[in-house]
């Protein structure tokens, strides 16, 4: 095992993680805004939209030579994480 190359690769991952975190921060702001537009708690989950998002991610993953099982899993976790966030923060109007 080449420790120096491993260290360099880990630094690259750390930088990517930083970029991903910034994107999640931006996405979270939009989700908060969208939540403010919803009048009823049952508007939080749109299964039809979730299905479309996951199909698009799968297709884009295949097109970009990324394992669709990985990306689908990541997106499902992200979607349901935001669903939980919205459910906890929903305020009746």
PASEBA-1860 file (N, C-alpha, C; in nm, 3 decimals):
! residues 93
1> XXXXXXXX> 0.084/-0.118/0.000/0.000/0.000/0.000/0.089/0.125/0.000 ~ 0.056/0.215/-0.089/0.129/0.340/-0.099/0.057/0.445/-0.015 ~ 0.112/0.473/0.102/0.046/0.564/0.197/0.033/0.707/0.144 ~ 0.131/0.753/0.069/0.127/0.889/0.015/0.014/0.904/-0.087 ~ 0.001/0.807/-0.176/-0.107/0.812/-0.275/-0.244/0.802/-0.207 ~ -0.252/0.720/-0.103/-0.377/0.707/-0.028/-0.412/0.839/0.040 ~ -0.313/0.905/0.095/-0.335/1.035/0.160/-0.386/1.138/0.059 ~ -0.327/1.140/-0.058/-0.368/1.233/-0.164/-0.513/1.205/-0.206
9> XXXXXXXX> -0.545/1.077/-0.223/-0.681/1.039/-0.261/-0.781/1.078/-0.153 ~ -0.744/1.059/-0.027/-0.833/1.097/0.083/-0.853/1.247/0.089 ~ -0.751/1.324/0.059/-0.765/1.470/0.054/-0.861/1.512/-0.057 ~ -0.855/1.442/-0.169/-0.948/1.470/-0.280/-1.092/1.441/-0.237 ~ -1.110/1.331/-0.166/-1.244/1.297/-0.115/-1.292/1.404/-0.017 ~ -1.203/1.448/0.071/-1.239/1.552/0.168/-1.285/1.680/0.096 ~ -1.217/1.717/-0.011/-1.255/1.836/-0.087/-1.391/1.816/-0.154 ~ -1.412/1.700/-0.211/-1.543/1.670/-0.271/-1.653/1.675/-0.166
17> XXXXXXXX> -1.625/1.619/-0.047/-1.724/1.622/0.061/-1.760/1.765/0.099 ~ -1.662/1.851/0.100/-1.685/1.993/0.129/-1.779/2.054/0.024 ~ -1.754/2.023/-0.102/-1.839/2.074/-0.210/-1.980/2.018/-0.200 ~ -1.991/1.889/-0.168/-2.122/1.827/-0.154/-2.199/1.892/-0.039 ~ -2.131/1.918/0.071/-2.195/1.982/0.186/-2.250/2.120/0.149 ~ -2.175/2.195/0.070/-2.223/2.327/0.024/-2.347/2.313/-0.063 ~ -2.351/2.211/-0.148/-2.469/2.187/-0.231/-2.589/2.146/-0.146 ~ -2.565/2.065/-0.044/-2.673/2.025/0.046/-2.727/2.147/0.120
25> XXXXXXXX> -2.641/2.237/0.158/-2.683/2.361/0.224/-2.777/2.440/0.132 ~ -2.740/2.454/0.006/-2.824/2.525/-0.091/-2.956/2.454/-0.112 ~ -2.950/2.321/-0.122/-3.072/2.242/-0.142/-3.164/2.256/-0.021 ~ -3.106/2.259/0.097/-3.184/2.273/0.220/-3.260/2.405/0.224 ~ -3.196/2.511/0.179/-3.264/2.642/0.174/-3.386/2.636/0.083 ~ -3.371/2.571/-0.030/-3.483/2.560/-0.125/-3.594/2.474/-0.065 ~ -3.558/2.365/0.001/-3.657/2.278/0.065/-3.734/2.356/0.172 ~ -3.664/2.438/0.251/-3.731/2.520/0.352/-3.831/2.616/0.287
33> XXXXXXXX> -3.789/2.676/0.177/-3.878/2.767/0.105/-4.000/2.691/0.053 ~ -3.977/2.574/-0.007/-4.088/2.494/-0.059/-4.184/2.456/0.053 ~ -4.130/2.425/0.170/-4.214/2.390/0.283/-4.306/2.506/0.321 ~ -4.254/2.627/0.312/-4.336/2.744/0.345/-4.452/2.763/0.247 ~ -4.442/2.703/0.129/-4.548/2.715/0.028/-4.658/2.609/0.046 ~ -4.631/2.508/0.125/-4.725/2.397/0.142/-4.825/2.429/0.251 ~ -4.953/2.407/0.218/-5.059/2.441/0.313/-5.099/2.323/0.400 ~ -5.082/2.202/0.347/-5.125/2.083/0.419/-5.011/1.983/0.428
41> XXXXXXXX> -5.008/1.911/0.537/-4.900/1.816/0.561/-4.895/1.706/0.454 ~ -5.010/1.672/0.398/-5.013/1.567/0.296/-4.951/1.612/0.163 ~ -4.912/1.739/0.154/-4.845/1.789/0.034/-4.693/1.766/0.039 ~ -4.646/1.717/0.152/-4.502/1.698/0.169/-4.449/1.587/0.078 ~ -4.518/1.475/0.073/-4.470/1.362/-0.008/-4.547/1.358/-0.139 ~ -4.473/1.370/-0.249/-4.530/1.358/-0.384/-4.466/1.235/-0.447 ~ -4.531/1.122/-0.429/-4.473/0.994/-0.474/-4.448/0.991/-0.625 ~ -4.534/1.056/-0.699/-4.516/1.061/-0.845/-4.385/1.134/-0.879
49> XXXXXXXX> -4.363/1.246/-0.814/-4.239/1.322/-0.837/-4.117/1.244/-0.792 ~ -4.126/1.178/-0.678/-4.013/1.097/-0.629/-3.978/0.989/-0.731 ~ -4.079/0.925/-0.786/-4.057/0.820/-0.886/-3.986/0.876/-1.009 ~ -4.028/0.994/-1.052/-3.966/1.059/-1.169/-3.820/1.096/-1.139 ~ -3.797/1.152/-1.021/-3.660/1.191/-0.982/-3.569/1.068/-0.983 ~ -3.613/0.961/-0.922/-3.530/0.840/-0.912/-3.505/0.778/-1.050 ~ -3.604/0.782/-1.136/-3.586/0.730/-1.272/-3.485/0.816/-1.349 ~ -3.495/0.949/-1.333/-3.401/1.039/-1.400/-3.258/1.018/-1.350
57> XXXXXXXX> -3.244/1.002/-1.219/-3.111/0.978/-1.161/-3.053/0.848/-1.212 ~ -3.136/0.746/-1.219/-3.090/0.616/-1.270/-3.042/0.630/-1.415 ~ -3.123/0.696/-1.498/-3.087/0.713/-1.639/-2.959/0.796/-1.656 ~ -2.949/0.905/-1.580/-2.829/0.989/-1.588/-2.706/0.915/-1.537 ~ -2.725/0.832/-1.437/-2.614/0.753/-1.385/-2.561/0.657/-1.490 ~ -2.652/0.588/-1.555/-2.612/0.494/-1.660/-2.542/0.568/-1.772 ~ -2.598/0.681/-1.813/-2.541/0.762/-1.921/-2.400/0.810/-1.885 ~ -2.378/0.841/-1.756/-2.248/0.893/-1.712/-2.157/0.787/-1.652
65> XXXXXXXX> -2.192/0.663/-1.674/-2.110/0.549/-1.628/-2.086/0.551/-1.477 ~ -2.195/0.574/-1.403/-2.193/0.570/-1.257/-2.290/0.459/-1.215 ~ -2.252/0.381/-1.117/-2.336/0.271/-1.072/-2.471/0.325/-1.024 ~ -2.581/0.291/-1.095/-2.712/0.345/-1.058/-2.761/0.298/-0.921 ~ -2.711/0.185/-0.874/-2.751/0.139/-0.741/-2.701/0.236/-0.634 ~ -2.581/0.286/-0.654/-2.523/0.382/-0.558/-2.601/0.513/-0.561 ~ -2.620/0.568/-0.679/-2.686/0.699/-0.688/-2.832/0.690/-0.644 ~ -2.899/0.583/-0.679/-3.039/0.568/-0.637/-3.048/0.561/-0.485
73> XXXXXXXX> -2.958/0.488/-0.425/-2.956/0.478/-0.279/-2.930/0.614/-0.213 ~ -2.836/0.688/-0.269/-2.805/0.821/-0.215/-2.925/0.914/-0.227 ~ -2.988/0.915/-0.344/-3.102/1.004/-0.365/-3.221/0.964/-0.278 ~ -3.246/0.835/-0.263/-3.355/0.792/-0.175/-3.330/0.840/-0.033 ~ -3.209/0.824/0.015/-3.175/0.868/0.151/-3.194/1.019/0.163 ~ -3.152/1.093/0.061/-3.164/1.238/0.065/-3.312/1.279/0.061 ~ -3.388/1.220/-0.028/-3.530/1.254/-0.040/-3.602/1.228/0.091 ~ -3.585/1.110/0.147/-3.658/1.076/0.269/-3.604/1.153/0.389
81> XXXXXXXX> -3.479/1.192/0.386/-3.425/1.279/0.490/-3.495/1.414/0.488 ~ -3.516/1.468/0.369/-3.586/1.595/0.356/-3.734/1.581/0.387 ~ -3.793/1.467/0.355/-3.933/1.443/0.392/-3.946/1.448/0.544 ~ -3.856/1.379/0.614/-3.858/1.381/0.761/-3.842/1.524/0.813 ~ -3.749/1.598/0.754/-3.726/1.737/0.793/-3.855/1.818/0.778 ~ -3.922/1.802/0.664/-4.043/1.878/0.638/-4.155/1.839/0.734 ~ -4.167/1.712/0.761/-4.271/1.667/0.854/-4.249/1.727/0.993 ~ -4.124/1.732/1.037/-4.093/1.786/1.170/-4.111/1.936/1.175
89> XXXXX> -4.094/2.004/1.063/-4.097/2.150/1.062/-4.224/2.210/1.002 ~ -4.318/2.124/0.965/-4.443/2.173/0.906/-4.523/2.249/1.010 ~ -4.570/2.365/0.971/-4.654/2.445/1.059/-4.788/2.467/0.991 ~ -4.894/2.430/1.060/-5.028/2.449/1.004/-5.055/2.597/0.989 ~ -5.129/2.630/0.885/-5.158/2.772/0.858/-5.302/2.803/0.890
END
